[in-house]
Amino acid sequence: MLRAIVLLVLISLHSIVCDDPTIDVKTSSGVVRGKVITLYNHTVDQFLGIPFAQPPLGALRFSKPKPIETPAKDVIDCTANKDSCMQHDGTGLLKISEDCLFVDLWAPHSSNASGGALKPVMFWIYGGSLTSGSVALPTYDGALLTSYDVVIVTTNYRLGAFGFLYGGEESAPGDVGFFDQLLALKWTKENIHLFGGDPNQITIFGESAGSWSVSAHILSPLSRGLFKRAILESGAIFQDKKAGVLSKEKALTEAQQMAKSLNCTDGKLWLDCLRKVDAKTVNDYKGLDIFPIYGTQFLPLNAQQSFITHNYSADIDIMAGVMRNEGSMLGHMEYPKSDSLKTKEDFKSLVKAVTIPDLDVEKITAFYLTDVVANSTNGTKHAFWEFFGDIAITCPTYLFAKEFAQNSPKNNVYFYEWTHPSSLLGPLMGCSQEMGVCHAADIEIVFGMSVLVHSKDTDFSKSVMQMWTNFAKNGKPMDGTSYKWPRLIESGVVSPVTKIKEINPTKPDTILDNFFEKTCD
């Protein structure tokens, strides 16, 4: 991964001309100073590290972010990357601190933007299991996407214990990483017109844990009215699979155990004590499960309850999808023993190790080993990877989109399966050819990294960026093309066939049979 990011840094440096002119914009945070950069004859206003909240330090650790009440008196320099949130950075590229609540922003420069109309806005939330990630990673540079006449915003949010510790009281309500995203989204809606963006045309999109986050905002009553569309790339929080969520009781028990481990033993003042513990010590603690928490202010209901009671952002359009082999690289990384699985008993034993309640191990084994030759190491390994990808990523994403579509039949809901392997990041992240189309294979394509290095996927990347921005503009990814992409559900009925779009440069017009129904239901 480190080599991949270093490569992308070089790409980023290649794309920006030295001695770029600056541009000032007056915002609710103060006057922010960015750069005017040129990329492939396209001029972009770039702002790196605009503060959207007060620094979450001291008493504000574990608390909801506080808006900036008084604009800065001096001009805020947004010409270079700011600090990233506390995490264990495997890239060696990030400077981390608790003072990390910033957005990056790219907008078509006023001199070359087409017409005077405000542009659709795409608001990106990065992935990383809610424990890592940053807007400072060049992977998420939004400059090239603006050439499709949109404004791009990416946001930092607190990670790990800093963002998801639950203290059982108002000062530590849990899910504050989501509250960070929420405040950044509110800041965007309030200020984006100053950069040429339309506050009524915001699409939130994210990948992996960023896609979890997008689904959380769809469910949260606090995010209503802040966005018009949503793109979920490989992830959703969906209670039916019992994955990726915590109860308040378990979360509080873990937080209190953390306090004891860090010598914060006063029963009444343990949170105050934790706020005084050195940030590195908190960051290094390993005993917390970092997941969204239901029953909180941000997520009062789980996904199923929200859909049943129609308590969600029902009036938006959704595009969602998954990689063909979501579980290969992830299964290999999280369960190294999967590489040497051979027998049916080996498979069962590892399925049991996936600590998700109510798993029917016998049923799962029968389903995934049906076509596997007995005692086949290769076949059993791939079967486990498929199971893990389905339970962790594919089925939650599909079921979330399906439930949304069934309960909002008038809205556009599109679903895709991405079947083209990564040619740039994938091999460098450890996705071997055997693993196929791994988790995160889409990022380099969606953000145009393939275009910047003139890879074999340049044209594919351009077509995907066109689809993604088409959706942001009018809720229809294939608008203006001769290709078809049917909605997941028509007339409120799930069709077992011809409703899933294949995303692959060699098959631009392929619609797949809906095999997710059999696997996920």
QUISUL-V912227 format. One record per backbone hydrogen bond with DSSP energy under -0.5 kcal/mol. CO is the residue of the C=O (numbers start at 0). NH is the residue of the N-H. E is the energy in kcal/mol with one decimal. If there is no record, write none. Layout:
BEGIN
co=CO nh=NH e=E
co=CO nh=NH e=E
END
This chain:
BEGIN
co=0 nh=4 e=-2.4
co=1 nh=5 e=-2.6
co=2 nh=6 e=-2.2
co=3 nh=7 e=-2.0
co=4 nh=8 e=-2.2
co=5 nh=9 e=-2.0
co=6 nh=10 e=-1.9
co=7 nh=11 e=-2.8
co=8 nh=12 e=-2.7
co=9 nh=13 e=-2.0
co=10 nh=14 e=-1.4
co=11 nh=15 e=-0.7
co=12 nh=15 e=-0.7
co=20 nh=35 e=-3.1
co=22 nh=33 e=-3.0
co=24 nh=26 e=-0.6
co=24 nh=31 e=-3.0
co=26 nh=29 e=-0.8
co=28 nh=71 e=-2.4
co=29 nh=26 e=-2.0
co=29 nh=31 e=-0.5
co=30 nh=75 e=-3.5
co=31 nh=24 e=-2.2
co=31 nh=33 e=-0.6
co=32 nh=77 e=-2.7
co=33 nh=22 e=-1.9
co=34 nh=36 e=-0.7
co=34 nh=45 e=-3.4
co=35 nh=20 e=-0.5
co=36 nh=43 e=-3.2
co=38 nh=41 e=-1.3
co=40 nh=42 e=-0.5
co=41 nh=38 e=-2.8
co=42 nh=108 e=-2.3
co=43 nh=36 e=-2.8
co=43 nh=45 e=-0.7
co=44 nh=106 e=-2.0
co=45 nh=34 e=-2.6
co=46 nh=48 e=-0.6
co=46 nh=104 e=-2.8
co=48 nh=50 e=-0.6
co=49 nh=102 e=-2.3
co=54 nh=56 e=-2.2
co=56 nh=59 e=-2.5
co=57 nh=60 e=-1.8
co=59 nh=62 e=-1.8
co=65 nh=53 e=-3.1
co=66 nh=68 e=-0.6
co=74 nh=76 e=-0.6
co=75 nh=32 e=-3.0
co=75 nh=77 e=-0.7
co=77 nh=47 e=-2.9
co=83 nh=96 e=-2.3
co=86 nh=88 e=-0.8
co=87 nh=89 e=-0.7
co=93 nh=95 e=-0.6
co=94 nh=83 e=-3.1
co=97 nh=55 e=-0.5
co=97 nh=99 e=-1.6
co=99 nh=101 e=-1.7
co=100 nh=51 e=-1.5
co=100 nh=52 e=-0.7
co=101 nh=155 e=-2.4
co=102 nh=49 e=-3.1
co=103 nh=153 e=-2.3
co=104 nh=46 e=-3.0
co=105 nh=151 e=-2.6
co=106 nh=44 e=-3.2
co=108 nh=111 e=-1.8
co=108 nh=112 e=-1.3
co=112 nh=114 e=-0.7
co=118 nh=197 e=-3.4
co=119 nh=150 e=-2.6
co=120 nh=122 e=-0.5
co=120 nh=202 e=-2.8
co=121 nh=123 e=-0.6
co=121 nh=152 e=-2.6
co=122 nh=204 e=-2.6
co=123 nh=154 e=-1.5
co=124 nh=206 e=-1.0
co=127 nh=130 e=-2.1
co=127 nh=131 e=-1.2
co=129 nh=159 e=-3.0
co=133 nh=136 e=-1.0
co=136 nh=139 e=-2.1
co=137 nh=140 e=-1.7
co=141 nh=145 e=-1.1
co=142 nh=145 e=-0.6
co=143 nh=146 e=-1.6
co=144 nh=147 e=-1.9
co=145 nh=148 e=-1.7
co=148 nh=119 e=-0.5
co=150 nh=121 e=-3.0
co=151 nh=105 e=-2.6
co=152 nh=123 e=-3.4
co=153 nh=103 e=-2.5
co=154 nh=125 e=-0.5
co=158 nh=161 e=-1.0
co=158 nh=162 e=-0.9
co=159 nh=162 e=-0.8
co=159 nh=163 e=-2.0
co=160 nh=164 e=-1.6
co=162 nh=176 e=-2.6
co=164 nh=166 e=-0.6
co=164 nh=173 e=-0.5
co=168 nh=171 e=-1.8
co=169 nh=172 e=-0.6
co=171 nh=166 e=-2.6
co=171 nh=167 e=-0.7
co=171 nh=168 e=-0.7
co=174 nh=177 e=-0.9
co=174 nh=178 e=-1.5
co=175 nh=179 e=-2.2
co=176 nh=180 e=-1.8
co=177 nh=181 e=-2.5
co=178 nh=182 e=-2.6
co=179 nh=183 e=-2.4
co=180 nh=184 e=-2.3
co=181 nh=185 e=-2.4
co=182 nh=186 e=-2.8
co=183 nh=187 e=-2.3
co=184 nh=188 e=-2.5
co=185 nh=189 e=-2.1
co=186 nh=190 e=-2.2
co=187 nh=191 e=-2.7
co=190 nh=193 e=-2.0
co=191 nh=194 e=-1.6
co=191 nh=196 e=-2.6
co=192 nh=195 e=-1.3
co=195 nh=118 e=-3.3
co=196 nh=198 e=-0.7
co=197 nh=200 e=-1.9
co=200 nh=120 e=-2.9
co=200 nh=202 e=-0.5
co=201 nh=203 e=-0.5
co=201 nh=227 e=-3.2
co=201 nh=228 e=-1.5
co=202 nh=122 e=-3.2
co=203 nh=230 e=-2.4
co=204 nh=124 e=-2.1
co=205 nh=232 e=-2.2
co=206 nh=209 e=-2.4
co=207 nh=210 e=-0.6
co=207 nh=211 e=-2.3
co=208 nh=212 e=-2.2
co=209 nh=213 e=-1.9
co=210 nh=214 e=-2.4
co=211 nh=215 e=-2.2
co=212 nh=216 e=-2.1
co=213 nh=217 e=-1.8
co=214 nh=218 e=-1.7
co=215 nh=219 e=-2.2
co=217 nh=312 e=-2.8
co=219 nh=222 e=-1.0
co=220 nh=223 e=-0.8
co=222 nh=225 e=-1.7
co=227 nh=316 e=-1.3
co=228 nh=203 e=-2.2
co=229 nh=318 e=-2.2
co=230 nh=205 e=-1.4
co=230 nh=232 e=-0.6
co=231 nh=233 e=-0.8
co=231 nh=320 e=-1.9
co=232 nh=207 e=-2.4
co=235 nh=237 e=-0.7
co=237 nh=240 e=-1.5
co=237 nh=242 e=-0.6
co=238 nh=241 e=-2.3
co=243 nh=291 e=-0.8
co=245 nh=293 e=-1.5
co=246 nh=250 e=-2.4
co=247 nh=251 e=-2.6
co=248 nh=252 e=-2.2
co=249 nh=253 e=-2.3
co=250 nh=254 e=-2.0
co=251 nh=255 e=-2.5
co=252 nh=256 e=-2.0
co=253 nh=257 e=-2.0
co=254 nh=258 e=-2.1
co=255 nh=259 e=-2.1
co=256 nh=260 e=-2.3
co=257 nh=261 e=-1.5
co=258 nh=263 e=-3.5
co=259 nh=262 e=-1.7
co=262 nh=264 e=-0.8
co=265 nh=269 e=-0.7
co=268 nh=272 e=-2.4
co=269 nh=273 e=-2.3
co=270 nh=274 e=-1.8
co=271 nh=275 e=-0.5
co=272 nh=275 e=-1.5
co=272 nh=276 e=-0.6
co=273 nh=276 e=-0.7
co=277 nh=281 e=-2.0
co=278 nh=282 e=-2.7
co=279 nh=283 e=-1.9
co=280 nh=284 e=-0.8
co=281 nh=284 e=-0.9
co=287 nh=289 e=-0.6
co=288 nh=290 e=-1.1
co=291 nh=245 e=-2.0
co=292 nh=295 e=-0.5
co=298 nh=294 e=-2.3
co=298 nh=295 e=-1.2
co=301 nh=305 e=-2.5
co=302 nh=306 e=-2.5
co=303 nh=307 e=-2.6
co=304 nh=308 e=-2.3
co=305 nh=310 e=-2.9
co=306 nh=309 e=-0.7
co=309 nh=311 e=-0.8
co=311 nh=313 e=-1.9
co=312 nh=315 e=-0.6
co=316 nh=229 e=-1.9
co=317 nh=413 e=-2.3
co=318 nh=231 e=-2.5
co=319 nh=415 e=-1.8
co=320 nh=233 e=-2.6
co=321 nh=417 e=-3.1
co=322 nh=325 e=-0.9
co=324 nh=327 e=-1.3
co=324 nh=328 e=-0.5
co=325 nh=329 e=-0.6
co=326 nh=330 e=-2.2
co=327 nh=331 e=-2.2
co=328 nh=332 e=-2.3
co=329 nh=333 e=-2.9
co=330 nh=334 e=-2.3
co=334 nh=337 e=-2.6
co=335 nh=338 e=-1.7
co=336 nh=339 e=-1.6
co=337 nh=340 e=-1.2
co=342 nh=346 e=-2.0
co=343 nh=347 e=-2.5
co=344 nh=348 e=-2.4
co=345 nh=349 e=-1.9
co=346 nh=350 e=-2.3
co=347 nh=351 e=-2.2
co=348 nh=352 e=-0.9
co=349 nh=353 e=-0.7
co=350 nh=353 e=-1.1
co=352 nh=354 e=-1.3
co=353 nh=355 e=-2.8
co=355 nh=358 e=-0.9
co=358 nh=360 e=-1.2
co=359 nh=363 e=-2.7
co=360 nh=364 e=-2.7
co=361 nh=365 e=-2.3
co=362 nh=366 e=-2.1
co=363 nh=367 e=-2.6
co=364 nh=368 e=-2.0
co=366 nh=369 e=-0.6
co=368 nh=371 e=-1.3
co=372 nh=375 e=-1.4
co=374 nh=376 e=-0.7
co=375 nh=379 e=-2.7
co=376 nh=380 e=-2.3
co=377 nh=381 e=-2.2
co=378 nh=382 e=-2.0
co=379 nh=383 e=-2.1
co=380 nh=384 e=-2.4
co=381 nh=385 e=-2.3
co=382 nh=386 e=-2.4
co=383 nh=387 e=-3.1
co=384 nh=388 e=-2.5
co=385 nh=389 e=-2.3
co=386 nh=390 e=-2.6
co=387 nh=391 e=-2.3
co=388 nh=392 e=-2.3
co=388 nh=393 e=-2.5
co=389 nh=394 e=-2.3
co=389 nh=395 e=-0.6
co=392 nh=396 e=-2.0
co=393 nh=397 e=-2.7
co=394 nh=398 e=-3.1
co=395 nh=399 e=-1.9
co=396 nh=400 e=-2.1
co=397 nh=401 e=-2.8
co=398 nh=402 e=-2.7
co=399 nh=403 e=-2.3
co=400 nh=404 e=-2.6
co=401 nh=405 e=-2.6
co=402 nh=406 e=-1.7
co=403 nh=407 e=-1.4
co=407 nh=410 e=-1.8
co=411 nh=317 e=-2.7
co=412 nh=487 e=-3.3
co=413 nh=319 e=-2.6
co=414 nh=500 e=-2.5
co=415 nh=321 e=-1.6
co=416 nh=418 e=-0.6
co=416 nh=502 e=-2.5
co=417 nh=323 e=-2.1
co=418 nh=420 e=-0.5
co=423 nh=427 e=-0.6
co=424 nh=428 e=-1.7
co=425 nh=428 e=-0.8
co=425 nh=429 e=-0.8
co=425 nh=430 e=-2.6
co=429 nh=431 e=-1.1
co=431 nh=434 e=-0.8
co=431 nh=435 e=-0.6
co=432 nh=435 e=-1.0
co=435 nh=437 e=-1.1
co=436 nh=324 e=-2.0
co=437 nh=440 e=-1.7
co=439 nh=442 e=-0.9
co=441 nh=444 e=-0.8
co=441 nh=445 e=-2.8
co=442 nh=446 e=-2.3
co=443 nh=448 e=-1.3
co=443 nh=449 e=-1.5
co=444 nh=447 e=-0.6
co=447 nh=451 e=-1.8
co=448 nh=452 e=-1.4
co=449 nh=454 e=-2.4
co=450 nh=453 e=-1.1
co=454 nh=457 e=-1.6
co=456 nh=460 e=-2.9
co=457 nh=461 e=-2.1
co=458 nh=462 e=-2.1
co=459 nh=463 e=-2.3
co=460 nh=464 e=-2.8
co=461 nh=465 e=-1.8
co=462 nh=466 e=-2.0
co=463 nh=467 e=-3.0
co=464 nh=468 e=-2.2
co=465 nh=469 e=-2.4
co=466 nh=470 e=-2.3
co=467 nh=471 e=-1.7
co=468 nh=472 e=-1.7
co=469 nh=473 e=-2.5
co=469 nh=475 e=-0.7
co=470 nh=474 e=-2.3
co=475 nh=478 e=-1.4
co=477 nh=480 e=-2.1
co=487 nh=494 e=-0.7
co=489 nh=492 e=-1.7
co=492 nh=489 e=-1.1
co=495 nh=513 e=-0.9
co=498 nh=500 e=-0.5
co=499 nh=511 e=-3.5
co=500 nh=416 e=-2.6
co=500 nh=502 e=-0.5
co=501 nh=503 e=-0.8
co=502 nh=418 e=-1.8
co=502 nh=419 e=-0.6
co=503 nh=506 e=-1.5
co=506 nh=509 e=-1.4
co=509 nh=501 e=-2.0
co=511 nh=498 e=-1.0
co=511 nh=499 e=-1.4
co=512 nh=514 e=-1.9
co=513 nh=516 e=-0.8
co=514 nh=518 e=-1.5
co=515 nh=519 e=-3.0
co=516 nh=520 e=-1.8
END
